[in-house]
Amino acid sequence: MEVLDGKKVSNDIKNEIAVEVQKMKDQGEKVPHLAAVLVGNDGASLTYVGSKVRACERIGFESTLVKMPSTTSEVELLAKIKELNEDKNIDGFIVQLPLPPQIDTQKVLLAVDPDKDVDGFHPMNFGKMALDMSTFIPATPFGILELLERYNVDTKGKHTVVIGRSHIVGRPMSILMGRKGWPGNSTVTLTHSHTKNITQIISQADIVISALGVPDFLKAEMVKDDAVVIDVGITRVADDSEKGYKIVGDVDYENVSKKASYITPVPGGVGPMTIAMLLKNTLLARERHRNA
Ligand code: GUN
């Protein structure tokens, strides 16, 4: 069994990006600038956005955090998005999800300029992804592809079972694993809450990608020997640590790792990769704007 070490790989990627940023600086060029919009004060979202902004600072990007109160109206948020779309200094931005209930998420995602949509959530970018065109790939699925690639995991002709059909992870992951090329060329089954015989389907998987958010969902007896197991779960569970919680994945790591050929830990697997790939998309956005 080999651990897919997202902490190490994400650090490698950040170092590679930092080298590119240094080159830009040496040539007197503008460095990439990422903005993040956070509406409300959801604890997990605050943590994620904080990590994204800190990562920018570490690798030499400019960053802007736009904090808006939980009472923000849809009109106010759309006005902020318009401002960011028009700000020549900003190469890419994200609107952290979930949004408060008074705001229509689809309207917000449609309002983001596709050229600055480093989350890859705009329908134009999502459509390009599905059609194998060059675009911004959503950071979490992009991070999983990068892990598979850097560990040389064979995906061709394999049966990949994706658990969960969220727009952020499961749905794009299912499309990407079935695309031509590598990582890809898999036969994909996308499972969800209405899937019948889900345990039987999972037991046939060469590659399992679990993006469910249910701690300990995936047990050793559910996966076949030598399966590749990717755990996208990040659930906060209360404990008696200083923080008051710990982060747990969907996978019973202790037992599943004894059977798997490759496995991602939580924390230290997919999570840090998400941030690294958001930075990579922002670098891409800067390069596109420079060459436009
Ligand atoms: N909420 C959970 N994951 C993500 C993500 O990748 N991007 C944004 N914008 N919000 C999220």
Residues whose N, C-alpha, C, O or C-beta is under 5 A from the ligand:
A	BS01	GUN	I94 V95 Q96 L97 P98 D119
